[in-house]
């Protein structure tokens, strides 16, 4: 039983660490990508899923992510019997770049982008190629 708990804790910390890194990347992108030219954005992020023009602003929306997050609880009634319950939810991101005169002015995120402490993590999959290391 101790081994199961130890393995569960290690897996939880490993998965959480990656989530925090991706959330940090997504947050960085909202600052660092402002000022980027449209041609550079298309080069690193690809063709957007949706595009809209309104007056002098252009909106480019990308979709990404799609991780399923599961939570499981196990308890052993005896050495040969275990009871497991679980719940999962799908996380995703829609990243909308707002451009004026072909230059990124703002980056907004929408969707179930992450957990309580890892907000925006799914957005990192969209913007990671656009950030400098």
Order of alpha helices (4+ residues) and beta strands (2+ residues): alpha-alpha-beta-beta-beta-beta-alpha
